[in-house]
């Protein structure tokens, strides 16, 4: 019973810690860490012959590496927004409203 309560508390703490990821860099770091932990656990278990220690070590190393790579691979904010466009040619529609017909 005590182990279940500890596991539940750790799961809730983990969920609360990643719930506030608001920037793309934070989101990519969380996803990279999760994928790295899973992959590291599989590789660590396979390399150590199925021992739990090898799986835990692989998960820890993979989570750290995945979070670093996920955070570093996020493009800069300039790539998210289009450059401002300016009107090169104005015209009028059939209601007499001024509209832009060409941009530069």
Phi and psi restraints in degrees (range 20) as a CNS / XPLOR table:
assign (resid 1 and name C) (resid 2 and name N)
       (resid 2 and name CA) (resid 2 and name C) 1.0 -66.3 20.0 2
assign (resid 2 and name N) (resid 2 and name CA)
       (resid 2 and name C) (resid 3 and name N) 1.0 -38.1 20.0 2
assign (resid 2 and name C) (resid 3 and name N)
       (resid 3 and name CA) (resid 3 and name C) 1.0 -66.1 20.0 2
assign (resid 3 and name N) (resid 3 and name CA)
       (resid 3 and name C) (resid 4 and name N) 1.0 -37.6 20.0 2
assign (resid 3 and name C) (resid 4 and name N)
       (resid 4 and name CA) (resid 4 and name C) 1.0 -64.9 20.0 2
assign (resid 4 and name N) (resid 4 and name CA)
       (resid 4 and name C) (resid 5 and name N) 1.0 -39.0 20.0 2
assign (resid 4 and name C) (resid 5 and name N)
       (resid 5 and name CA) (resid 5 and name C) 1.0 -67.6 20.0 2
assign (resid 5 and name N) (resid 5 and name CA)
       (resid 5 and name C) (resid 6 and name N) 1.0 -39.5 20.0 2
assign (resid 5 and name C) (resid 6 and name N)
       (resid 6 and name CA) (resid 6 and name C) 1.0 -66.3 20.0 2
assign (resid 6 and name N) (resid 6 and name CA)
       (resid 6 and name C) (resid 7 and name N) 1.0 -42.9 20.0 2
assign (resid 6 and name C) (resid 7 and name N)
       (resid 7 and name CA) (resid 7 and name C) 1.0 -63.5 20.0 2
assign (resid 7 and name N) (resid 7 and name CA)
       (resid 7 and name C) (resid 8 and name N) 1.0 -41.0 20.0 2
assign (resid 7 and name C) (resid 8 and name N)
       (resid 8 and name CA) (resid 8 and name C) 1.0 -65.2 20.0 2
assign (resid 8 and name N) (resid 8 and name CA)
       (resid 8 and name C) (resid 9 and name N) 1.0 -41.0 20.0 2
assign (resid 8 and name C) (resid 9 and name N)
       (resid 9 and name CA) (resid 9 and name C) 1.0 -64.4 20.0 2
assign (resid 9 and name N) (resid 9 and name CA)
       (resid 9 and name C) (resid 10 and name N) 1.0 -40.9 20.0 2
assign (resid 9 and name C) (resid 10 and name N)
       (resid 10 and name CA) (resid 10 and name C) 1.0 -66.2 20.0 2
assign (resid 10 and name N) (resid 10 and name CA)
       (resid 10 and name C) (resid 11 and name N) 1.0 -39.3 20.0 2
assign (resid 10 and name C) (resid 11 and name N)
       (resid 11 and name CA) (resid 11 and name C) 1.0 -64.9 20.0 2
assign (resid 11 and name N) (resid 11 and name CA)
       (resid 11 and name C) (resid 12 and name N) 1.0 -41.3 20.0 2
assign (resid 11 and name C) (resid 12 and name N)
       (resid 12 and name CA) (resid 12 and name C) 1.0 -67.3 20.0 2
assign (resid 12 and name N) (resid 12 and name CA)
       (resid 12 and name C) (resid 13 and name N) 1.0 -38.5 20.0 2
assign (resid 12 and name C) (resid 13 and name N)
       (resid 13 and name CA) (resid 13 and name C) 1.0 -65.4 20.0 2
assign (resid 13 and name N) (resid 13 and name CA)
       (resid 13 and name C) (resid 14 and name N) 1.0 -39.9 20.0 2
assign (resid 13 and name C) (resid 14 and name N)
       (resid 14 and name CA) (resid 14 and name C) 1.0 -65.6 20.0 2
assign (resid 14 and name N) (resid 14 and name CA)
       (resid 14 and name C) (resid 15 and name N) 1.0 -43.7 20.0 2
assign (resid 14 and name C) (resid 15 and name N)
       (resid 15 and name CA) (resid 15 and name C) 1.0 -64.2 20.0 2
assign (resid 15 and name N) (resid 15 and name CA)
       (resid 15 and name C) (resid 16 and name N) 1.0 -38.9 20.0 2
assign (resid 15 and name C) (resid 16 and name N)
       (resid 16 and name CA) (resid 16 and name C) 1.0 -69.6 20.0 2
assign (resid 16 and name N) (resid 16 and name CA)
       (resid 16 and name C) (resid 17 and name N) 1.0 -33.3 20.0 2
assign (resid 16 and name C) (resid 17 and name N)
       (resid 17 and name CA) (resid 17 and name C) 1.0 -72.1 20.0 2
assign (resid 17 and name N) (resid 17 and name CA)
       (resid 17 and name C) (resid 18 and name N) 1.0 -29.1 20.0 2
assign (resid 17 and name C) (resid 18 and name N)
       (resid 18 and name CA) (resid 18 and name C) 1.0 -98.1 20.0 2
assign (resid 18 and name N) (resid 18 and name CA)
       (resid 18 and name C) (resid 19 and name N) 1.0 -1.6 20.0 2
assign (resid 18 and name C) (resid 19 and name N)
       (resid 19 and name CA) (resid 19 and name C) 1.0 -72.4 20.0 2
assign (resid 19 and name N) (resid 19 and name CA)
       (resid 19 and name C) (resid 20 and name N) 1.0 -21.4 20.0 2
assign (resid 19 and name C) (resid 20 and name N)
       (resid 20 and name CA) (resid 20 and name C) 1.0 -98.1 20.0 2
assign (resid 20 and name N) (resid 20 and name CA)
       (resid 20 and name C) (resid 21 and name N) 1.0 18.5 20.0 2
assign (resid 20 and name C) (resid 21 and name N)
       (resid 21 and name CA) (resid 21 and name C) 1.0 -73.9 20.0 2
assign (resid 21 and name N) (resid 21 and name CA)
       (resid 21 and name C) (resid 22 and name N) 1.0 111.3 20.0 2
assign (resid 21 and name C) (resid 22 and name N)
       (resid 22 and name CA) (resid 22 and name C) 1.0 -114.8 20.0 2
assign (resid 22 and name N) (resid 22 and name CA)
       (resid 22 and name C) (resid 23 and name N) 1.0 -24.2 20.0 2
assign (resid 22 and name C) (resid 23 and name N)
       (resid 23 and name CA) (resid 23 and name C) 1.0 -96.9 20.0 2
assign (resid 23 and name N) (resid 23 and name CA)
       (resid 23 and name C) (resid 24 and name N) 1.0 156.5 20.0 2
assign (resid 23 and name C) (resid 24 and name N)
       (resid 24 and name CA) (resid 24 and name C) 1.0 -59.4 20.0 2
assign (resid 24 and name N) (resid 24 and name CA)
       (resid 24 and name C) (resid 25 and name N) 1.0 -33.2 20.0 2
assign (resid 24 and name C) (resid 25 and name N)
       (resid 25 and name CA) (resid 25 and name C) 1.0 -66.0 20.0 2
assign (resid 25 and name N) (resid 25 and name CA)
       (resid 25 and name C) (resid 26 and name N) 1.0 -41.5 20.0 2
assign (resid 25 and name C) (resid 26 and name N)
       (resid 26 and name CA) (resid 26 and name C) 1.0 -67.0 20.0 2
assign (resid 26 and name N) (resid 26 and name CA)
       (resid 26 and name C) (resid 27 and name N) 1.0 -40.9 20.0 2
assign (resid 26 and name C) (resid 27 and name N)
       (resid 27 and name CA) (resid 27 and name C) 1.0 -63.9 20.0 2
assign (resid 27 and name N) (resid 27 and name CA)
       (resid 27 and name C) (resid 28 and name N) 1.0 -42.4 20.0 2
assign (resid 27 and name C) (resid 28 and name N)
       (resid 28 and name CA) (resid 28 and name C) 1.0 -67.8 20.0 2
assign (resid 28 and name N) (resid 28 and name CA)
       (resid 28 and name C) (resid 29 and name N) 1.0 -33.7 20.0 2
assign (resid 28 and name C) (resid 29 and name N)
       (resid 29 and name CA) (resid 29 and name C) 1.0 -66.3 20.0 2
assign (resid 29 and name N) (resid 29 and name CA)
       (resid 29 and name C) (resid 30 and name N) 1.0 -40.7 20.0 2
assign (resid 29 and name C) (resid 30 and name N)
       (resid 30 and name CA) (resid 30 and name C) 1.0 -66.3 20.0 2
assign (resid 30 and name N) (resid 30 and name CA)
       (resid 30 and name C) (resid 31 and name N) 1.0 -45.4 20.0 2
assign (resid 30 and name C) (resid 31 and name N)
       (resid 31 and name CA) (resid 31 and name C) 1.0 -65.1 20.0 2
assign (resid 31 and name N) (resid 31 and name CA)
       (resid 31 and name C) (resid 32 and name N) 1.0 -43.1 20.0 2
assign (resid 31 and name C) (resid 32 and name N)
       (resid 32 and name CA) (resid 32 and name C) 1.0 -62.3 20.0 2
assign (resid 32 and name N) (resid 32 and name CA)
       (resid 32 and name C) (resid 33 and name N) 1.0 -39.8 20.0 2
assign (resid 32 and name C) (resid 33 and name N)
       (resid 33 and name CA) (resid 33 and name C) 1.0 -65.4 20.0 2
assign (resid 33 and name N) (resid 33 and name CA)
       (resid 33 and name C) (resid 34 and name N) 1.0 -41.0 20.0 2
assign (resid 33 and name C) (resid 34 and name N)
       (resid 34 and name CA) (resid 34 and name C) 1.0 -66.9 20.0 2
assign (resid 34 and name N) (resid 34 and name CA)
       (resid 34 and name C) (resid 35 and name N) 1.0 -44.9 20.0 2
assign (resid 34 and name C) (resid 35 and name N)
       (resid 35 and name CA) (resid 35 and name C) 1.0 -65.7 20.0 2
assign (resid 35 and name N) (resid 35 and name CA)
       (resid 35 and name C) (resid 36 and name N) 1.0 -39.6 20.0 2
assign (resid 35 and name C) (resid 36 and name N)
       (resid 36 and name CA) (resid 36 and name C) 1.0 -65.2 20.0 2
assign (resid 36 and name N) (resid 36 and name CA)
       (resid 36 and name C) (resid 37 and name N) 1.0 -38.3 20.0 2
assign (resid 36 and name C) (resid 37 and name N)
       (resid 37 and name CA) (resid 37 and name C) 1.0 -65.4 20.0 2
assign (resid 37 and name N) (resid 37 and name CA)
       (resid 37 and name C) (resid 38 and name N) 1.0 -43.8 20.0 2
assign (resid 37 and name C) (resid 38 and name N)
       (resid 38 and name CA) (resid 38 and name C) 1.0 -63.8 20.0 2
assign (resid 38 and name N) (resid 38 and name CA)
       (resid 38 and name C) (resid 39 and name N) 1.0 -46.8 20.0 2
assign (resid 38 and name C) (resid 39 and name N)
       (resid 39 and name CA) (resid 39 and name C) 1.0 -66.0 20.0 2
assign (resid 39 and name N) (resid 39 and name CA)
       (resid 39 and name C) (resid 40 and name N) 1.0 -42.2 20.0 2
assign (resid 39 and name C) (resid 40 and name N)
       (resid 40 and name CA) (resid 40 and name C) 1.0 -62.9 20.0 2
assign (resid 40 and name N) (resid 40 and name CA)
       (resid 40 and name C) (resid 41 and name N) 1.0 -37.5 20.0 2
assign (resid 40 and name C) (resid 41 and name N)
       (resid 41 and name CA) (resid 41 and name C) 1.0 -65.1 20.0 2
assign (resid 41 and name N) (resid 41 and name CA)
       (resid 41 and name C) (resid 42 and name N) 1.0 -41.6 20.0 2
assign (resid 41 and name C) (resid 42 and name N)
       (resid 42 and name CA) (resid 42 and name C) 1.0 -64.9 20.0 2
assign (resid 42 and name N) (resid 42 and name CA)
       (resid 42 and name C) (resid 43 and name N) 1.0 -46.5 20.0 2
assign (resid 42 and name C) (resid 43 and name N)
       (resid 43 and name CA) (resid 43 and name C) 1.0 -66.9 20.0 2
assign (resid 43 and name N) (resid 43 and name CA)
       (resid 43 and name C) (resid 44 and name N) 1.0 -43.2 20.0 2
assign (resid 43 and name C) (resid 44 and name N)
       (resid 44 and name CA) (resid 44 and name C) 1.0 -61.8 20.0 2
assign (resid 44 and name N) (resid 44 and name CA)
       (resid 44 and name C) (resid 45 and name N) 1.0 -38.9 20.0 2
assign (resid 44 and name C) (resid 45 and name N)
       (resid 45 and name CA) (resid 45 and name C) 1.0 -67.5 20.0 2
assign (resid 45 and name N) (resid 45 and name CA)
       (resid 45 and name C) (resid 46 and name N) 1.0 -41.4 20.0 2
assign (resid 45 and name C) (resid 46 and name N)
       (resid 46 and name CA) (resid 46 and name C) 1.0 -67.9 20.0 2
assign (resid 46 and name N) (resid 46 and name CA)
       (resid 46 and name C) (resid 47 and name N) 1.0 -39.7 20.0 2
assign (resid 46 and name C) (resid 47 and name N)
       (resid 47 and name CA) (resid 47 and name C) 1.0 -71.7 20.0 2
assign (resid 47 and name N) (resid 47 and name CA)
       (resid 47 and name C) (resid 48 and name N) 1.0 -36.4 20.0 2
assign (resid 47 and name C) (resid 48 and name N)
       (resid 48 and name CA) (resid 48 and name C) 1.0 -88.6 20.0 2
assign (resid 48 and name N) (resid 48 and name CA)
       (resid 48 and name C) (resid 49 and name N) 1.0 7.7 20.0 2
assign (resid 48 and name C) (resid 49 and name N)
       (resid 49 and name CA) (resid 49 and name C) 1.0 78.2 20.0 2
assign (resid 49 and name N) (resid 49 and name CA)
       (resid 49 and name C) (resid 50 and name N) 1.0 25.1 20.0 2
assign (resid 49 and name C) (resid 50 and name N)
       (resid 50 and name CA) (resid 50 and name C) 1.0 92.3 20.0 2
assign (resid 50 and name N) (resid 50 and name CA)
       (resid 50 and name C) (resid 51 and name N) 1.0 12.7 20.0 2
assign (resid 50 and name C) (resid 51 and name N)
       (resid 51 and name CA) (resid 51 and name C) 1.0 -81.1 20.0 2
assign (resid 51 and name N) (resid 51 and name CA)
       (resid 51 and name C) (resid 52 and name N) 1.0 150.5 20.0 2
assign (resid 51 and name C) (resid 52 and name N)
       (resid 52 and name CA) (resid 52 and name C) 1.0 -70.1 20.0 2
assign (resid 52 and name N) (resid 52 and name CA)
       (resid 52 and name C) (resid 53 and name N) 1.0 -33.5 20.0 2
assign (resid 52 and name C) (resid 53 and name N)
       (resid 53 and name CA) (resid 53 and name C) 1.0 -63.0 20.0 2
assign (resid 53 and name N) (resid 53 and name CA)
       (resid 53 and name C) (resid 54 and name N) 1.0 -40.7 20.0 2
assign (resid 53 and name C) (resid 54 and name N)
       (resid 54 and name CA) (resid 54 and name C) 1.0 -66.4 20.0 2
assign (resid 54 and name N) (resid 54 and name CA)
       (resid 54 and name C) (resid 55 and name N) 1.0 -38.0 20.0 2
assign (resid 54 and name C) (resid 55 and name N)
       (resid 55 and name CA) (resid 55 and name C) 1.0 -67.0 20.0 2
assign (resid 55 and name N) (resid 55 and name CA)
       (resid 55 and name C) (resid 56 and name N) 1.0 -41.2 20.0 2
assign (resid 55 and name C) (resid 56 and name N)
       (resid 56 and name CA) (resid 56 and name C) 1.0 -67.1 20.0 2
assign (resid 56 and name N) (resid 56 and name CA)
       (resid 56 and name C) (resid 57 and name N) 1.0 -41.7 20.0 2
assign (resid 56 and name C) (resid 57 and name N)
       (resid 57 and name CA) (resid 57 and name C) 1.0 -64.4 20.0 2
assign (resid 57 and name N) (resid 57 and name CA)
       (resid 57 and name C) (resid 58 and name N) 1.0 -43.1 20.0 2
assign (resid 57 and name C) (resid 58 and name N)
       (resid 58 and name CA) (resid 58 and name C) 1.0 -63.5 20.0 2
assign (resid 58 and name N) (resid 58 and name CA)
       (resid 58 and name C) (resid 59 and name N) 1.0 -38.6 20.0 2
assign (resid 58 and name C) (resid 59 and name N)
       (resid 59 and name CA) (resid 59 and name C) 1.0 -65.7 20.0 2
assign (resid 59 and name N) (resid 59 and name CA)
       (resid 59 and name C) (resid 60 and name N) 1.0 -41.4 20.0 2
assign (resid 59 and name C) (resid 60 and name N)
       (resid 60 and name CA) (resid 60 and name C) 1.0 -66.2 20.0 2
assign (resid 60 and name N) (resid 60 and name CA)
       (resid 60 and name C) (resid 61 and name N) 1.0 -44.9 20.0 2
assign (resid 60 and name C) (resid 61 and name N)
       (resid 61 and name CA) (resid 61 and name C) 1.0 -66.8 20.0 2
assign (resid 61 and name N) (resid 61 and name CA)
       (resid 61 and name C) (resid 62 and name N) 1.0 -42.9 20.0 2
assign (resid 61 and name C) (resid 62 and name N)
       (resid 62 and name CA) (resid 62 and name C) 1.0 -65.6 20.0 2
assign (resid 62 and name N) (resid 62 and name CA)
       (resid 62 and name C) (resid 63 and name N) 1.0 -37.4 20.0 2
assign (resid 62 and name C) (resid 63 and name N)
       (resid 63 and name CA) (resid 63 and name C) 1.0 -65.6 20.0 2
assign (resid 63 and name N) (resid 63 and name CA)
       (resid 63 and name C) (resid 64 and name N) 1.0 -44.8 20.0 2
assign (resid 63 and name C) (resid 64 and name N)
       (resid 64 and name CA) (resid 64 and name C) 1.0 -63.9 20.0 2
assign (resid 64 and name N) (resid 64 and name CA)
       (resid 64 and name C) (resid 65 and name N) 1.0 -45.7 20.0 2
assign (resid 64 and name C) (resid 65 and name N)
       (resid 65 and name CA) (resid 65 and name C) 1.0 -65.9 20.0 2
assign (resid 65 and name N) (resid 65 and name CA)
       (resid 65 and name C) (resid 66 and name N) 1.0 -43.1 20.0 2
assign (resid 65 and name C) (resid 66 and name N)
       (resid 66 and name CA) (resid 66 and name C) 1.0 -63.7 20.0 2
assign (resid 66 and name N) (resid 66 and name CA)
       (resid 66 and name C) (resid 67 and name N) 1.0 -38.4 20.0 2
assign (resid 66 and name C) (resid 67 and name N)
       (resid 67 and name CA) (resid 67 and name C) 1.0 -66.6 20.0 2
assign (resid 67 and name N) (resid 67 and name CA)
       (resid 67 and name C) (resid 68 and name N) 1.0 -41.0 20.0 2
assign (resid 67 and name C) (resid 68 and name N)
       (resid 68 and name CA) (resid 68 and name C) 1.0 -64.4 20.0 2
assign (resid 68 and name N) (resid 68 and name CA)
       (resid 68 and name C) (resid 69 and name N) 1.0 -45.0 20.0 2
assign (resid 68 and name C) (resid 69 and name N)
       (resid 69 and name CA) (resid 69 and name C) 1.0 -67.9 20.0 2
assign (resid 69 and name N) (resid 69 and name CA)
       (resid 69 and name C) (resid 70 and name N) 1.0 -41.7 20.0 2
assign (resid 69 and name C) (resid 70 and name N)
       (resid 70 and name CA) (resid 70 and name C) 1.0 -63.3 20.0 2
assign (resid 70 and name N) (resid 70 and name CA)
       (resid 70 and name C) (resid 71 and name N) 1.0 -39.1 20.0 2
assign (resid 70 and name C) (resid 71 and name N)
       (resid 71 and name CA) (resid 71 and name C) 1.0 -69.9 20.0 2
assign (resid 71 and name N) (resid 71 and name CA)
       (resid 71 and name C) (resid 72 and name N) 1.0 -41.0 20.0 2
assign (resid 71 and name C) (resid 72 and name N)
       (resid 72 and name CA) (resid 72 and name C) 1.0 -73.8 20.0 2
assign (resid 72 and name N) (resid 72 and name CA)
       (resid 72 and name C) (resid 73 and name N) 1.0 -24.5 20.0 2
assign (resid 72 and name C) (resid 73 and name N)
       (resid 73 and name CA) (resid 73 and name C) 1.0 -83.7 20.0 2
assign (resid 73 and name N) (resid 73 and name CA)
       (resid 73 and name C) (resid 74 and name N) 1.0 0.0 20.0 2
assign (resid 73 and name C) (resid 74 and name N)
       (resid 74 and name CA) (resid 74 and name C) 1.0 -75.7 20.0 2
assign (resid 74 and name N) (resid 74 and name CA)
       (resid 74 and name C) (resid 75 and name N) 1.0 127.2 20.0 2
assign (resid 74 and name C) (resid 75 and name N)
       (resid 75 and name CA) (resid 75 and name C) 1.0 -66.1 20.0 2
assign (resid 75 and name N) (resid 75 and name CA)
       (resid 75 and name C) (resid 76 and name N) 1.0 157.3 20.0 2
assign (resid 75 and name C) (resid 76 and name N)
       (resid 76 and name CA) (resid 76 and name C) 1.0 -68.5 20.0 2
assign (resid 76 and name N) (resid 76 and name CA)
       (resid 76 and name C) (resid 77 and name N) 1.0 155.1 20.0 2
assign (resid 76 and name C) (resid 77 and name N)
       (resid 77 and name CA) (resid 77 and name C) 1.0 -57.4 20.0 2
assign (resid 77 and name N) (resid 77 and name CA)
       (resid 77 and name C) (resid 78 and name N) 1.0 -23.7 20.0 2
assign (resid 77 and name C) (resid 78 and name N)
       (resid 78 and name CA) (resid 78 and name C) 1.0 -63.0 20.0 2
assign (resid 78 and name N) (resid 78 and name CA)
       (resid 78 and name C) (resid 79 and name N) 1.0 -26.2 20.0 2
assign (resid 78 and name C) (resid 79 and name N)
       (resid 79 and name CA) (resid 79 and name C) 1.0 -76.4 20.0 2
assign (resid 79 and name N) (resid 79 and name CA)
       (resid 79 and name C) (resid 80 and name N) 1.0 -18.0 20.0 2
assign (resid 79 and name C) (resid 80 and name N)
       (resid 80 and name CA) (resid 80 and name C) 1.0 -80.6 20.0 2
assign (resid 80 and name N) (resid 80 and name CA)
       (resid 80 and name C) (resid 81 and name N) 1.0 -27.2 20.0 2
assign (resid 80 and name C) (resid 81 and name N)
       (resid 81 and name CA) (resid 81 and name C) 1.0 -112.5 20.0 2
assign (resid 81 and name N) (resid 81 and name CA)
       (resid 81 and name C) (resid 82 and name N) 1.0 146.2 20.0 2
assign (resid 81 and name C) (resid 82 and name N)
       (resid 82 and name CA) (resid 82 and name C) 1.0 -79.0 20.0 2
assign (resid 82 and name N) (resid 82 and name CA)
       (resid 82 and name C) (resid 83 and name N) 1.0 149.0 20.0 2
assign (resid 82 and name C) (resid 83 and name N)
       (resid 83 and name CA) (resid 83 and name C) 1.0 -66.4 20.0 2
assign (resid 83 and name N) (resid 83 and name CA)
       (resid 83 and name C) (resid 84 and name N) 1.0 151.7 20.0 2
assign (resid 83 and name C) (resid 84 and name N)
       (resid 84 and name CA) (resid 84 and name C) 1.0 -64.6 20.0 2
assign (resid 84 and name N) (resid 84 and name CA)
       (resid 84 and name C) (resid 85 and name N) 1.0 138.5 20.0 2
assign (resid 84 and name C) (resid 85 and name N)
       (resid 85 and name CA) (resid 85 and name C) 1.0 -103.3 20.0 2
assign (resid 85 and name N) (resid 85 and name CA)
       (resid 85 and name C) (resid 86 and name N) 1.0 144.3 20.0 2
assign (resid 85 and name C) (resid 86 and name N)
       (resid 86 and name CA) (resid 86 and name C) 1.0 -118.8 20.0 2
assign (resid 86 and name N) (resid 86 and name CA)
       (resid 86 and name C) (resid 87 and name N) 1.0 151.6 20.0 2
assign (resid 86 and name C) (resid 87 and name N)
       (resid 87 and name CA) (resid 87 and name C) 1.0 -82.1 20.0 2
assign (resid 87 and name N) (resid 87 and name CA)
       (resid 87 and name C) (resid 88 and name N) 1.0 130.2 20.0 2
assign (resid 87 and name C) (resid 88 and name N)
       (resid 88 and name CA) (resid 88 and name C) 1.0 -99.1 20.0 2
assign (resid 88 and name N) (resid 88 and name CA)
       (resid 88 and name C) (resid 89 and name N) 1.0 -24.6 20.0 2
assign (resid 88 and name C) (resid 89 and name N)
       (resid 89 and name CA) (resid 89 and name C) 1.0 -146.4 20.0 2
assign (resid 89 and name N) (resid 89 and name CA)
       (resid 89 and name C) (resid 90 and name N) 1.0 129.6 20.0 2
assign (resid 89 and name C) (resid 90 and name N)
       (resid 90 and name CA) (resid 90 and name C) 1.0 -105.9 20.0 2
assign (resid 90 and name N) (resid 90 and name CA)
       (resid 90 and name C) (resid 91 and name N) 1.0 149.8 20.0 2
assign (resid 90 and name C) (resid 91 and name N)
       (resid 91 and name CA) (resid 91 and name C) 1.0 -147.3 20.0 2
assign (resid 91 and name N) (resid 91 and name CA)
       (resid 91 and name C) (resid 92 and name N) 1.0 -180.0 20.0 2
assign (resid 91 and name C) (resid 92 and name N)
       (resid 92 and name CA) (resid 92 and name C) 1.0 -123.1 20.0 2
assign (resid 92 and name N) (resid 92 and name CA)
       (resid 92 and name C) (resid 93 and name N) 1.0 139.2 20.0 2
assign (resid 92 and name C) (resid 93 and name N)
       (resid 93 and name CA) (resid 93 and name C) 1.0 -84.8 20.0 2
assign (resid 93 and name N) (resid 93 and name CA)
       (resid 93 and name C) (resid 94 and name N) 1.0 -177.5 20.0 2
assign (resid 93 and name C) (resid 94 and name N)
       (resid 94 and name CA) (resid 94 and name C) 1.0 -70.0 20.0 2
assign (resid 94 and name N) (resid 94 and name CA)
       (resid 94 and name C) (resid 95 and name N) 1.0 -12.5 20.0 2
assign (resid 94 and name C) (resid 95 and name N)
       (resid 95 and name CA) (resid 95 and name C) 1.0 -94.1 20.0 2
assign (resid 95 and name N) (resid 95 and name CA)
       (resid 95 and name C) (resid 96 and name N) 1.0 -2.0 20.0 2
assign (resid 95 and name C) (resid 96 and name N)
       (resid 96 and name CA) (resid 96 and name C) 1.0 89.3 20.0 2
assign (resid 96 and name N) (resid 96 and name CA)
       (resid 96 and name C) (resid 97 and name N) 1.0 9.4 20.0 2
assign (resid 96 and name C) (resid 97 and name N)
       (resid 97 and name CA) (resid 97 and name C) 1.0 -83.8 20.0 2
assign (resid 97 and name N) (resid 97 and name CA)
       (resid 97 and name C) (resid 98 and name N) 1.0 138.4 20.0 2
assign (resid 97 and name C) (resid 98 and name N)
       (resid 98 and name CA) (resid 98 and name C) 1.0 -77.6 20.0 2
assign (resid 98 and name N) (resid 98 and name CA)
       (resid 98 and name C) (resid 99 and name N) 1.0 128.2 20.0 2
assign (resid 98 and name C) (resid 99 and name N)
       (resid 99 and name CA) (resid 99 and name C) 1.0 -133.5 20.0 2
assign (resid 99 and name N) (resid 99 and name CA)
       (resid 99 and name C) (resid 100 and name N) 1.0 152.5 20.0 2
assign (resid 99 and name C) (resid 100 and name N)
       (resid 100 and name CA) (resid 100 and name C) 1.0 -89.0 20.0 2
assign (resid 100 and name N) (resid 100 and name CA)
       (resid 100 and name C) (resid 101 and name N) 1.0 131.9 20.0 2
assign (resid 100 and name C) (resid 101 and name N)
       (resid 101 and name CA) (resid 101 and name C) 1.0 -110.7 20.0 2
assign (resid 101 and name N) (resid 101 and name CA)
       (resid 101 and name C) (resid 102 and name N) 1.0 -13.0 20.0 2
assign (resid 101 and name C) (resid 102 and name N)
       (resid 102 and name CA) (resid 102 and name C) 1.0 -146.7 20.0 2
assign (resid 102 and name N) (resid 102 and name CA)
       (resid 102 and name C) (resid 103 and name N) 1.0 140.2 20.0 2
assign (resid 102 and name C) (resid 103 and name N)
       (resid 103 and name CA) (resid 103 and name C) 1.0 -117.3 20.0 2
assign (resid 103 and name N) (resid 103 and name CA)
       (resid 103 and name C) (resid 104 and name N) 1.0 156.2 20.0 2
